């Protein structure tokens, strides 16, 4: 048999990296990962924070290599599940910490840490039939950001000062053009990138793999924006998309991944999106005195609250939300035989 270029080990590793980036929004697609990385680099350089893009790349490579070195389940690596927490660590460190050699060494350590922490958290949560989601990223990054307050070698230059919650102004401009920007930024902020163009790239990447996921991402950000405006949250946070990114993840998780799509599960997902906005606001107040961001913790907490009851919305006798492998979630399986959804779009 002739040797094909796609058989080379480096090509397989590249696919794992790209799928790891796509798995932040539950998509095991290398093409989705390509669009996500384009969006990250575009938004970070446009915002004069280009290191965020390179941090994302370093983070996903390190966490993927860690899974390989530790010989964790090969299926997880193939689907990109070793890398999605690491890529978020890579976005977070340059966003909140100063650019020093020691910051990059800490980034590498934290990205690697998320790989085995994810395995540990999943083992602990398996009896509850839920997954750790992006909480390994949240937990490990919180620890390192708090440590930065005591370590001058990785200065917390871009972290907010620890303070008590203060008065704020609500959003002022409700013109349609501005609302579109806020809406797209809510999607872009999933990777901590403050750019509406990035949000558009993310939607394209999602649609390329799974149109339903793209639709729910759009719905999640739009509903979150509406709720945040109606309840008069911080105008600057709304304008920056900071009330949208966790609801986007909640919408995709509940609307397309862990429950079979249908009218009942759609209402459940919409309720989860609304609740996520309140959880986001509450966690903002809780963490402001510590001067650290919520990251994707509101998404994790809300999604757990909606998965733990193991409510049945389809014909599955005993729902199991411990992972989103097609073998466990049959509605995610390929619709045609012999088609690998990790490399080809789902319609």
C-alpha positions as YAML, in Angstrom:
chain: A
units: angstrom
residues:
- id: 1
  name: UNK
  ca: [0.00, 0.00, 0.00]
- id: 2
  name: UNK
  ca: [1.34, 3.43, -0.92]
- id: 3
  name: UNK
  ca: [2.20, 5.76, 1.94]
- id: 4
  name: UNK
  ca: [-0.17, 8.72, 2.07]
- id: 5
  name: UNK
  ca: [0.85, 12.14, 3.52]
- id: 6
  name: UNK
  ca: [-2.12, 11.96, 5.89]
- id: 7
  name: UNK
  ca: [-0.62, 8.81, 7.42]
- id: 8
  name: UNK
  ca: [2.36, 10.72, 8.82]
- id: 9
  name: UNK
  ca: [2.37, 10.93, 12.66]
- id: 10
  name: UNK
  ca: [2.82, 14.71, 12.55]
- id: 11
  name: UNK
  ca: [-0.46, 15.05, 10.62]
- id: 12
  name: UNK
  ca: [-2.26, 12.99, 13.23]
- id: 13
  name: UNK
  ca: [-0.82, 15.13, 16.02]
- id: 14
  name: UNK
  ca: [-1.85, 18.32, 14.19]
- id: 15
  name: UNK
  ca: [-5.41, 17.02, 13.94]
- id: 16
  name: UNK
  ca: [-5.44, 16.34, 17.70]
- id: 17
  name: UNK
  ca: [-4.32, 19.91, 18.35]
- id: 18
  name: UNK
  ca: [-6.99, 21.38, 16.08]
- id: 19
  name: UNK
  ca: [-9.70, 19.13, 17.49]
- id: 20
  name: UNK
  ca: [-8.60, 20.12, 20.99]
- id: 21
  name: UNK
  ca: [-9.27, 23.74, 20.07]
- id: 22
  name: UNK
  ca: [-12.66, 22.83, 18.60]
- id: 23
  name: UNK
  ca: [-13.62, 20.81, 21.67]
- id: 24
  name: UNK
  ca: [-13.87, 23.98, 23.75]
- id: 25
  name: UNK
  ca: [-17.31, 24.19, 22.14]
- id: 26
  name: UNK
  ca: [-17.78, 20.39, 21.99]
- id: 27
  name: UNK
  ca: [-16.79, 20.01, 18.32]
- id: 28
  name: UNK
  ca: [-14.30, 17.19, 17.50]
- id: 29
  name: UNK
  ca: [-13.49, 18.76, 14.16]
- id: 30
  name: UNK
  ca: [-10.07, 19.82, 12.92]
- id: 31
  name: UNK
  ca: [-11.69, 22.33, 10.55]
- id: 32
  name: UNK
  ca: [-13.60, 23.92, 13.41]
- id: 33
  name: UNK
  ca: [-10.28, 24.20, 15.26]
- id: 34
  name: UNK
  ca: [-8.75, 25.96, 12.25]
- id: 35
  name: UNK
  ca: [-11.50, 28.62, 12.25]
- id: 36
  name: UNK
  ca: [-11.21, 28.99, 16.03]
- id: 37
  name: UNK
  ca: [-7.45, 29.57, 15.86]
- id: 38
  name: UNK
  ca: [-7.87, 32.06, 13.01]
- id: 39
  name: UNK
  ca: [-10.42, 33.91, 15.13]
- id: 40
  name: UNK
  ca: [-8.16, 33.89, 18.18]
- id: 41
  name: UNK
  ca: [-5.14, 35.22, 16.29]
- id: 42
  name: UNK
  ca: [-7.20, 37.80, 14.40]
- id: 43
  name: UNK
  ca: [-8.85, 39.15, 17.53]
- id: 44
  name: UNK
  ca: [-5.72, 39.12, 19.67]
- id: 45
  name: UNK
  ca: [-3.60, 40.96, 17.12]
- id: 46
  name: UNK
  ca: [-6.40, 43.40, 16.33]
- id: 47
  name: UNK
  ca: [-6.59, 44.16, 20.05]
- id: 48
  name: UNK
  ca: [-2.79, 44.51, 20.32]
- id: 49
  name: UNK
  ca: [-2.59, 41.40, 22.49]
- id: 50
  name: UNK
  ca: [-1.07, 39.03, 19.96]
- id: 51
  name: UNK
  ca: [0.54, 36.95, 22.71]
- id: 52
  name: UNK
  ca: [-2.91, 35.53, 23.48]
- id: 53
  name: UNK
  ca: [-2.90, 33.71, 20.14]
- id: 54
  name: UNK
  ca: [0.54, 32.25, 20.71]
- id: 55
  name: UNK
  ca: [-0.40, 31.34, 24.26]
- id: 56
  name: UNK
  ca: [-3.41, 29.43, 22.95]
- id: 57
  name: UNK
  ca: [-1.18, 27.49, 20.56]
- id: 58
  name: UNK
  ca: [1.39, 26.68, 23.26]
- id: 59
  name: UNK
  ca: [-1.35, 25.65, 25.70]
- id: 60
  name: UNK
  ca: [-3.08, 23.19, 23.37]
- id: 61
  name: UNK
  ca: [0.23, 21.66, 22.23]
- id: 62
  name: UNK
  ca: [1.49, 21.19, 25.80]
- id: 63
  name: UNK
  ca: [-1.74, 19.68, 27.13]
- id: 64
  name: UNK
  ca: [-2.01, 17.35, 24.14]
- id: 65
  name: UNK
  ca: [1.60, 16.20, 24.54]
- id: 66
  name: UNK
  ca: [0.96, 15.63, 28.24]
- id: 67
  name: UNK
  ca: [-1.90, 13.28, 27.51]
- id: 68
  name: UNK
  ca: [0.33, 11.35, 25.14]
- id: 69
  name: UNK
  ca: [3.24, 11.16, 27.61]
- id: 70
  name: UNK
  ca: [0.93, 9.98, 30.40]
- id: 71
  name: UNK
  ca: [-0.59, 7.39, 28.06]
- id: 72
  name: UNK
  ca: [-4.12, 8.49, 28.82]
- id: 73
  name: UNK
  ca: [-6.95, 6.86, 26.82]
- id: 74
  name: UNK
  ca: [-6.08, 7.13, 23.14]
- id: 75
  name: UNK
  ca: [-9.68, 7.81, 22.11]
- id: 76
  name: UNK
  ca: [-9.67, 10.99, 24.19]
- id: 77
  name: UNK
  ca: [-6.55, 12.16, 22.38]
- id: 78
  name: UNK
  ca: [-8.00, 11.37, 18.97]
- id: 79
  name: UNK
  ca: [-11.13, 13.38, 19.76]
- id: 80
  name: UNK
  ca: [-9.08, 16.34, 21.03]
- id: 81
  name: UNK
  ca: [-10.14, 15.97, 24.67]
- id: 82
  name: UNK
  ca: [-6.59, 16.34, 25.99]
- id: 83
  name: UNK
  ca: [-6.26, 19.84, 24.59]
- id: 84
  name: UNK
  ca: [-9.37, 21.94, 25.16]
- id: 85
  name: UNK
  ca: [-8.56, 22.96, 28.74]
- id: 86
  name: UNK
  ca: [-4.96, 23.71, 27.80]
- id: 87
  name: UNK
  ca: [-5.87, 26.06, 24.97]
- id: 88
  name: UNK
  ca: [-8.00, 28.11, 27.39]
- id: 89
  name: UNK
  ca: [-5.10, 28.28, 29.86]
- id: 90
  name: UNK
  ca: [-2.97, 29.57, 27.00]
- id: 91
  name: UNK
  ca: [-5.48, 32.34, 26.31]
- id: 92
  name: UNK
  ca: [-5.85, 33.29, 29.98]
- id: 93
  name: UNK
  ca: [-2.23, 33.71, 31.06]
- id: 94
  name: UNK
  ca: [-1.18, 36.39, 28.51]
- id: 95
  name: UNK
  ca: [-4.56, 38.07, 29.02]
- id: 96
  name: UNK
  ca: [-4.14, 38.57, 32.76]
- id: 97
  name: UNK
  ca: [-0.40, 38.31, 33.49]
- id: 98
  name: UNK
  ca: [2.68, 40.25, 32.40]
- id: 99
  name: UNK
  ca: [4.89, 38.96, 29.58]
- id: 100
  name: UNK
  ca: [7.88, 37.35, 31.31]
- id: 101
  name: UNK
  ca: [9.80, 34.11, 30.77]
- id: 102
  name: UNK
  ca: [8.45, 32.86, 34.09]
- id: 103
  name: UNK
  ca: [4.88, 33.53, 33.03]
- id: 104
  name: UNK
  ca: [5.40, 31.30, 30.00]
- id: 105
  name: UNK
  ca: [6.94, 28.56, 32.14]
- id: 106
  name: UNK
  ca: [3.95, 28.79, 34.48]
- id: 107
  name: UNK
  ca: [1.61, 28.63, 31.46]
- id: 108
  name: UNK
  ca: [3.28, 25.42, 30.29]
- id: 109
  name: UNK
  ca: [3.01, 23.89, 33.77]
- id: 110
  name: UNK
  ca: [-0.64, 24.89, 34.19]
- id: 111
  name: UNK
  ca: [-1.61, 23.67, 30.70]
- id: 112
  name: UNK
  ca: [0.00, 20.30, 31.41]
- id: 113
  name: UNK
  ca: [-1.69, 20.18, 34.82]
- id: 114
  name: UNK
  ca: [-5.16, 20.50, 33.32]
- id: 115
  name: UNK
  ca: [-4.71, 17.25, 31.40]
- id: 116
  name: UNK
  ca: [-4.37, 14.99, 34.41]
- id: 117
  name: UNK
  ca: [-6.62, 17.15, 36.60]
- id: 118
  name: UNK
  ca: [-9.36, 16.59, 34.01]
- id: 119
  name: UNK
  ca: [-8.86, 12.84, 34.32]
- id: 120
  name: UNK
  ca: [-9.01, 13.07, 38.10]
- id: 121
  name: UNK
  ca: [-12.10, 15.27, 38.17]
- id: 122
  name: UNK
  ca: [-13.87, 12.98, 35.70]
- id: 123
  name: UNK
  ca: [-13.07, 9.97, 37.90]
- id: 124
  name: UNK
  ca: [-14.52, 11.76, 40.93]
- id: 125
  name: UNK
  ca: [-17.65, 12.89, 39.08]
- id: 126
  name: UNK
  ca: [-18.30, 9.63, 37.20]
- id: 127
  name: UNK
  ca: [-20.69, 8.24, 39.88]
- id: 128
  name: UNK
  ca: [-22.80, 11.38, 39.38]
- id: 129
  name: UNK
  ca: [-22.80, 10.77, 35.59]
- id: 130
  name: UNK
  ca: [-21.54, 14.27, 34.75]
- id: 131
  name: UNK
  ca: [-18.34, 15.56, 33.15]
- id: 132
  name: UNK
  ca: [-15.83, 18.07, 34.49]
- id: 133
  name: UNK
  ca: [-16.28, 20.18, 31.31]
- id: 134
  name: UNK
  ca: [-13.87, 23.17, 31.38]
- id: 135
  name: UNK
  ca: [-13.57, 23.22, 35.17]
- id: 136
  name: UNK
  ca: [-9.98, 21.84, 35.12]
- id: 137
  name: UNK
  ca: [-9.03, 25.02, 33.24]
- id: 138
  name: UNK
  ca: [-10.97, 27.18, 35.71]
- id: 139
  name: UNK
  ca: [-9.60, 25.50, 38.83]
- id: 140
  name: UNK
  ca: [-5.95, 25.42, 37.75]
- id: 141
  name: UNK
  ca: [-5.99, 28.95, 36.33]
- id: 142
  name: UNK
  ca: [-7.58, 30.35, 39.49]
- id: 143
  name: UNK
  ca: [-4.76, 28.82, 41.55]
- id: 144
  name: UNK
  ca: [-2.05, 30.31, 39.34]
- id: 145
  name: UNK
  ca: [-3.69, 33.75, 39.12]
- id: 146
  name: UNK
  ca: [-4.00, 33.87, 42.91]
- id: 147
  name: UNK
  ca: [-0.37, 32.77, 43.21]
- id: 148
  name: UNK
  ca: [0.63, 35.63, 40.90]
- id: 149
  name: UNK
  ca: [-0.29, 38.05, 43.69]
- id: 150
  name: UNK
  ca: [2.62, 36.60, 45.68]
- id: 151
  name: UNK
  ca: [5.05, 35.99, 42.80]
- id: 152
  name: UNK
  ca: [6.52, 39.06, 41.14]
- id: 153
  name: UNK
  ca: [8.05, 36.95, 38.36]
- id: 154
  name: UNK
  ca: [4.61, 36.61, 36.76]
- id: 155
  name: UNK
  ca: [3.14, 40.04, 37.50]
- id: 156
  name: UNK
  ca: [-0.68, 40.32, 37.57]
- id: 157
  name: UNK
  ca: [-0.55, 43.42, 35.38]
- id: 158
  name: UNK
  ca: [-3.94, 42.95, 33.76]
- id: 159
  name: UNK
  ca: [-5.89, 41.51, 36.69]
- id: 160
  name: UNK
  ca: [-8.37, 43.84, 38.33]
- id: 161
  name: UNK
  ca: [-7.48, 45.09, 41.78]
- id: 162
  name: UNK
  ca: [-9.19, 43.25, 44.65]
- id: 163
  name: UNK
  ca: [-12.07, 45.46, 45.72]
- id: 164
  name: UNK
  ca: [-15.62, 45.39, 46.96]
- id: 165
  name: UNK
  ca: [-18.37, 45.65, 44.33]
- id: 166
  name: UNK
  ca: [-19.14, 49.28, 43.50]
- id: 167
  name: UNK
  ca: [-21.76, 51.25, 41.59]
- id: 168
  name: UNK
  ca: [-21.78, 50.91, 37.81]
- id: 169
  name: UNK
  ca: [-23.67, 52.34, 34.86]
- id: 170
  name: UNK
  ca: [-25.99, 50.22, 32.72]
- id: 171
  name: UNK
  ca: [-25.58, 49.88, 28.98]
- id: 172
  name: UNK
  ca: [-26.39, 53.15, 27.20]
- id: 173
  name: UNK
  ca: [-26.28, 52.46, 23.47]
- id: 174
  name: UNK
  ca: [-29.00, 50.07, 22.30]
- id: 175
  name: UNK
  ca: [-28.68, 50.80, 18.59]
- id: 176
  name: UNK
  ca: [-28.97, 47.73, 16.39]
- id: 177
  name: UNK
  ca: [-25.38, 47.92, 15.13]
- id: 178
  name: UNK
  ca: [-24.02, 48.08, 18.66]
- id: 179
  name: UNK
  ca: [-26.19, 45.18, 19.79]
- id: 180
  name: UNK
  ca: [-24.81, 43.03, 16.95]
- id: 181
  name: UNK
  ca: [-21.27, 43.82, 18.12]
- id: 182
  name: UNK
  ca: [-22.13, 42.98, 21.75]
- id: 183
  name: UNK
  ca: [-23.76, 39.74, 20.59]
- id: 184
  name: UNK
  ca: [-20.76, 38.59, 18.55]
- id: 185
  name: UNK
  ca: [-18.33, 39.59, 21.28]
- id: 186
  name: UNK
  ca: [-20.22, 37.32, 23.65]
- id: 187
  name: UNK
  ca: [-19.24, 34.42, 21.39]
- id: 188
  name: UNK
  ca: [-15.65, 35.60, 20.94]
- id: 189
  name: UNK
  ca: [-15.13, 35.89, 24.70]
- id: 190
  name: UNK
  ca: [-15.34, 32.09, 25.02]
- id: 191
  name: UNK
  ca: [-11.57, 32.25, 24.33]
- id: 192
  name: UNK
  ca: [-11.18, 35.56, 26.23]
- id: 193
  name: UNK
  ca: [-10.92, 37.55, 22.99]
- id: 194
  name: UNK
  ca: [-12.69, 40.91, 22.89]
- id: 195
  name: UNK
  ca: [-13.52, 41.02, 19.19]
- id: 196
  name: UNK
  ca: [-16.76, 40.75, 17.25]
- id: 197
  name: UNK
  ca: [-14.83, 39.50, 14.20]
- id: 198
  name: UNK
  ca: [-13.52, 36.64, 16.32]
- id: 199
  name: UNK
  ca: [-17.09, 35.80, 17.30]
- id: 200
  name: UNK
  ca: [-18.00, 35.65, 13.62]
- id: 201
  name: UNK
  ca: [-15.11, 33.27, 12.89]
- id: 202
  name: UNK
  ca: [-16.28, 31.07, 15.75]
- id: 203
  name: UNK
  ca: [-19.81, 30.90, 14.35]
- id: 204
  name: UNK
  ca: [-18.44, 29.95, 10.93]
- id: 205
  name: UNK
  ca: [-16.26, 27.26, 12.50]
- id: 206
  name: UNK
  ca: [-19.22, 25.84, 14.40]
- id: 207
  name: UNK
  ca: [-21.47, 25.90, 11.34]
- id: 208
  name: UNK
  ca: [-18.82, 24.08, 9.32]
- id: 209
  name: UNK
  ca: [-19.03, 21.13, 11.70]
- id: 210
  name: UNK
  ca: [-22.51, 21.33, 13.21]
- id: 211
  name: UNK
  ca: [-25.08, 23.92, 12.18]
- id: 212
  name: UNK
  ca: [-27.23, 23.19, 15.20]
- id: 213
  name: UNK
  ca: [-24.32, 24.05, 17.50]
- id: 214
  name: UNK
  ca: [-23.78, 27.32, 15.63]
- id: 215
  name: UNK
  ca: [-27.47, 28.15, 16.01]
- id: 216
  name: UNK
  ca: [-27.42, 27.47, 19.75]
- id: 217
  name: UNK
  ca: [-24.25, 29.53, 20.20]
- id: 218
  name: UNK
  ca: [-26.00, 32.44, 18.47]
- id: 219
  name: UNK
  ca: [-29.15, 31.94, 20.57]
- id: 220
  name: UNK
  ca: [-27.16, 31.64, 23.80]
- id: 221
  name: UNK
  ca: [-25.33, 34.92, 23.28]
- id: 222
  name: UNK
  ca: [-28.49, 36.74, 22.13]
- id: 223
  name: UNK
  ca: [-30.63, 35.57, 25.07]
- id: 224
  name: UNK
  ca: [-27.85, 36.37, 27.53]
- id: 225
  name: UNK
  ca: [-27.52, 39.85, 26.04]
- id: 226
  name: UNK
  ca: [-31.26, 40.44, 26.40]
- id: 227
  name: UNK
  ca: [-31.34, 39.25, 30.01]
- id: 228
  name: UNK
  ca: [-28.27, 41.31, 30.94]
- id: 229
  name: UNK
  ca: [-29.81, 44.47, 29.46]
- id: 230
  name: UNK
  ca: [-33.27, 43.91, 30.98]
- id: 231
  name: UNK
  ca: [-31.79, 43.37, 34.45]
- id: 232
  name: UNK
  ca: [-29.50, 46.40, 34.04]
- id: 233
  name: UNK
  ca: [-26.11, 44.80, 34.51]
- id: 234
  name: UNK
  ca: [-22.81, 46.63, 34.01]
- id: 235
  name: UNK
  ca: [-22.81, 48.42, 30.68]
- id: 236
  name: UNK
  ca: [-19.09, 47.91, 30.11]
- id: 237
  name: UNK
  ca: [-19.41, 44.17, 30.76]
- id: 238
  name: UNK
  ca: [-22.33, 43.91, 28.34]
- id: 239
  name: UNK
  ca: [-20.45, 45.87, 25.67]
- id: 240
  name: UNK
  ca: [-17.43, 43.60, 26.10]
- id: 241
  name: UNK
  ca: [-19.47, 40.41, 25.74]
- id: 242
  name: UNK
  ca: [-18.67, 39.31, 29.28]
- id: 243
  name: UNK
  ca: [-22.22, 38.14, 29.97]
- id: 244
  name: UNK
  ca: [-22.36, 36.07, 26.80]
- id: 245
  name: UNK
  ca: [-19.54, 33.54, 26.73]
- id: 246
  name: UNK
  ca: [-20.67, 31.21, 29.52]
- id: 247
  name: UNK
  ca: [-24.29, 31.17, 28.26]
- id: 248
  name: UNK
  ca: [-22.95, 30.30, 24.79]
- id: 249
  name: UNK
  ca: [-21.28, 27.19, 26.21]
- id: 250
  name: UNK
  ca: [-24.34, 26.31, 28.28]
- id: 251
  name: UNK
  ca: [-26.56, 26.63, 25.20]
- id: 252
  name: UNK
  ca: [-24.39, 24.31, 23.12]
- id: 253
  name: UNK
  ca: [-24.03, 21.80, 25.96]
- id: 254
  name: UNK
  ca: [-27.71, 21.54, 26.83]
- id: 255
  name: UNK
  ca: [-29.18, 22.24, 23.40]
- id: 256
  name: UNK
  ca: [-27.06, 19.98, 21.20]
- id: 257
  name: UNK
  ca: [-24.67, 17.77, 23.16]
- id: 258
  name: UNK
  ca: [-25.94, 16.20, 26.37]
- id: 259
  name: UNK
  ca: [-29.61, 16.02, 25.41]
- id: 260
  name: UNK
  ca: [-31.12, 14.85, 22.16]
- id: 261
  name: UNK
  ca: [-32.46, 17.96, 20.38]
- id: 262
  name: UNK
  ca: [-36.21, 18.42, 20.75]
- id: 263
  name: UNK
  ca: [-38.78, 20.88, 22.03]
- id: 264
  name: UNK
  ca: [-38.50, 19.85, 25.69]
- id: 265
  name: UNK
  ca: [-34.72, 19.86, 25.70]
- id: 266
  name: UNK
  ca: [-34.75, 23.21, 23.87]
- id: 267
  name: UNK
  ca: [-36.83, 24.79, 26.64]
- id: 268
  name: UNK
  ca: [-34.46, 23.23, 29.18]
- id: 269
  name: UNK
  ca: [-31.49, 24.73, 27.35]
- id: 270
  name: UNK
  ca: [-33.08, 28.19, 27.16]
- id: 271
  name: UNK
  ca: [-33.77, 28.08, 30.88]
- id: 272
  name: UNK
  ca: [-30.16, 27.11, 31.46]
- id: 273
  name: UNK
  ca: [-28.95, 30.07, 29.40]
- id: 274
  name: UNK
  ca: [-31.03, 32.50, 31.48]
- id: 275
  name: UNK
  ca: [-29.84, 30.97, 34.75]
- id: 276
  name: UNK
  ca: [-26.22, 31.21, 33.59]
- id: 277
  name: UNK
  ca: [-26.54, 35.01, 33.35]
- id: 278
  name: UNK
  ca: [-27.57, 35.19, 37.01]
- id: 279
  name: UNK
  ca: [-24.80, 32.79, 38.02]
- id: 280
  name: UNK
  ca: [-22.36, 34.98, 36.08]
- id: 281
  name: UNK
  ca: [-23.50, 38.11, 37.92]
- id: 282
  name: UNK
  ca: [-23.37, 36.36, 41.30]
- id: 283
  name: UNK
  ca: [-19.89, 34.95, 40.71]
- id: 284
  name: UNK
  ca: [-18.66, 38.35, 39.50]
- id: 285
  name: UNK
  ca: [-19.67, 39.81, 42.87]
- id: 286
  name: UNK
  ca: [-18.18, 36.87, 44.76]
- id: 287
  name: UNK
  ca: [-14.78, 37.01, 43.04]
- id: 288
  name: UNK
  ca: [-14.35, 40.79, 42.76]
- id: 289
  name: UNK
  ca: [-12.85, 41.00, 46.29]
- id: 290
  name: UNK
  ca: [-10.24, 38.45, 45.17]
- id: 291
  name: UNK
  ca: [-9.48, 40.29, 41.94]
- id: 292
  name: UNK
  ca: [-9.77, 37.20, 39.72]
- id: 293
  name: UNK
  ca: [-12.12, 36.56, 36.79]
- id: 294
  name: UNK
  ca: [-14.91, 33.99, 36.77]
- id: 295
  name: UNK
  ca: [-13.57, 32.42, 33.55]
- id: 296
  name: UNK
  ca: [-16.02, 29.68, 32.45]
- id: 297
  name: UNK
  ca: [-17.06, 28.72, 36.00]
- id: 298
  name: UNK
  ca: [-20.65, 30.02, 35.52]
- id: 299
  name: UNK
  ca: [-21.05, 27.69, 32.55]
- id: 300
  name: UNK
  ca: [-19.71, 24.71, 34.49]
- id: 301
  name: UNK
  ca: [-21.84, 25.34, 37.57]
- id: 302
  name: UNK
  ca: [-25.06, 25.96, 35.66]
- id: 303
  name: UNK
  ca: [-24.59, 23.03, 33.30]
- id: 304
  name: UNK
  ca: [-23.97, 20.70, 36.24]
- id: 305
  name: UNK
  ca: [-27.16, 21.97, 37.90]
- id: 306
  name: UNK
  ca: [-29.09, 21.09, 34.74]
- id: 307
  name: UNK
  ca: [-27.40, 17.72, 34.16]
- id: 308
  name: UNK
  ca: [-27.24, 16.30, 37.68]
- id: 309
  name: UNK
  ca: [-31.02, 15.60, 37.91]
- id: 310
  name: UNK
  ca: [-30.55, 13.18, 34.96]
- id: 311
  name: UNK
  ca: [-33.90, 14.22, 33.55]
- id: 312
  name: UNK
  ca: [-34.96, 12.13, 30.57]
- id: 313
  name: UNK
  ca: [-35.91, 14.04, 27.42]
- id: 314
  name: UNK
  ca: [-35.59, 11.15, 24.97]
- id: 315
  name: UNK
  ca: [-35.80, 7.37, 24.87]
- id: 316
  name: UNK
  ca: [-32.66, 6.79, 26.93]
- id: 317
  name: UNK
  ca: [-33.71, 4.87, 30.02]
- id: 318
  name: UNK
  ca: [-30.86, 6.11, 32.22]
- id: 319
  name: UNK
  ca: [-29.23, 9.36, 30.98]
- id: 320
  name: UNK
  ca: [-25.45, 9.42, 31.28]
- id: 321
  name: UNK
  ca: [-23.72, 12.79, 30.92]
- id: 322
  name: UNK
  ca: [-20.22, 11.64, 31.88]
- id: 323
  name: UNK
  ca: [-18.94, 12.29, 28.34]
- id: 324
  name: UNK
  ca: [-20.10, 13.26, 24.87]
- id: 325
  name: UNK
  ca: [-18.66, 10.37, 22.91]
- id: 326
  name: UNK
  ca: [-21.04, 9.31, 20.09]
- id: 327
  name: UNK
  ca: [-21.09, 5.85, 21.65]
- id: 328
  name: UNK
  ca: [-22.68, 7.44, 24.71]
- id: 329
  name: UNK
  ca: [-24.69, 10.13, 22.91]
- id: 330
  name: UNK
  ca: [-26.14, 8.42, 19.86]
- id: 331
  name: UNK
  ca: [-27.59, 11.63, 18.42]
- id: 332
  name: UNK
  ca: [-23.99, 12.82, 17.92]
- id: 333
  name: UNK
  ca: [-23.07, 9.78, 15.81]
- id: 334
  name: UNK
  ca: [-22.51, 10.15, 12.05]
- id: 335
  name: UNK
  ca: [-25.73, 10.14, 10.05]
- id: 336
  name: UNK
  ca: [-24.18, 8.19, 7.20]
- id: 337
  name: UNK
  ca: [-22.00, 5.08, 7.47]
- id: 338
  name: UNK
  ca: [-18.20, 5.28, 7.21]
- id: 339
  name: UNK
  ca: [-18.09, 9.03, 7.73]
- id: 340
  name: UNK
  ca: [-15.65, 10.43, 10.30]
- id: 341
  name: UNK
  ca: [-17.33, 13.50, 11.80]
- id: 342
  name: UNK
  ca: [-14.00, 14.63, 13.23]
- id: 343
  name: UNK
  ca: [-12.87, 15.61, 9.73]
- id: 344
  name: UNK
  ca: [-16.07, 16.30, 7.81]
- id: 345
  name: UNK
  ca: [-18.91, 18.71, 8.50]
- id: 346
  name: UNK
  ca: [-22.23, 17.59, 9.95]
- id: 347
  name: UNK
  ca: [-25.33, 19.01, 8.34]
...
